[in-house]
Amino acid sequence: MLRSARHDAIEYDRLSALYRLIKMTLDELNNLPKPALIETLRQCCWSTAWVEAMADRLPVPDKETLFEQAASIWYNLSEHDWREAFTHHPKIGDINSLKEKFAGTSTSTSAWAAGEQAAVQHSSQVVLEALAEGNTRYEEKFGYIFIVCATGKSAEEMLALLQARLPNQPDEEMKIAMGEQAKITHIRLEKLLAT
C-alpha cells in the first residue's frame, strides 16, 4: 500500500533537514580516524571494496584528486562489488523502500537518497504504480534494483529511462547501472564536502 503524498512529503522534509547537518571540509575528511573515515565514505557508496580502497588513498590534496580516485577505484572493481553497492539503494519511487533500506543507518545516506528522489514526491499515482511495476520487472530480469542517478530528474523521466533500459542485455545494463552509481557517488562526495 502506498502512503499518502502528505506523509511522504513530511518524511522527505525530515530527511532533508538531517542531510544539511552532515558536511565537512576536505581537510576534515583527510584527517578522520580510520573507523570514522570508513563510515563516512560508506555514506557515499556502500561497496566495501570501494570504501576500503578510498580509505587507503586518503589523504588527497584536493577535491579533483578525490573525485578521480573515487572513479578510478569504482571502475576497477568487480561486478560483485558493484552489486553490493546497488543493494543499498531504495527502489526509485518507493518511499517505503527508502525508509526500510535506511532504518538504523546513518542519516546522511537516507537524507541524500530522499533528496535524490525528491521529484517523486510530486508524482501521480499512475506514475508511481508504473515505476513499481517497472522496478519489479527490472529486478526480475537483471537481479538487482534499477539504478539511476535521480538527481534533477522527474519521476516521469526516471520512468522513461527505466522503460528504455528494460530491453537491454545484462552485460550492457550492468555497465549502465555501474555508470549511474558512479554519478551518484560523485554527487554524494560533493554533498559531503559542500561548505
Buried (B, 14 or more C-beta within 10 A) or exposed (E): EBEEBEEBBEBBEEBBEBBEEBEBEBEEBBEBEEEEBBBBBBBBBBBBBBBEBBBEBBEBEEEEBBBEBBBEBBEEBEEEBBBBBBEBBBBBBBBBBBBEBBEEBBBBBBBBBBBBBBBBBEBEEEBBEBBBEBBEBBEEBBEBBBBBBBBEBBBBEBBEBBBEBBEBEEEEBBEBBBBBBBBBBBBBBEBBBEE
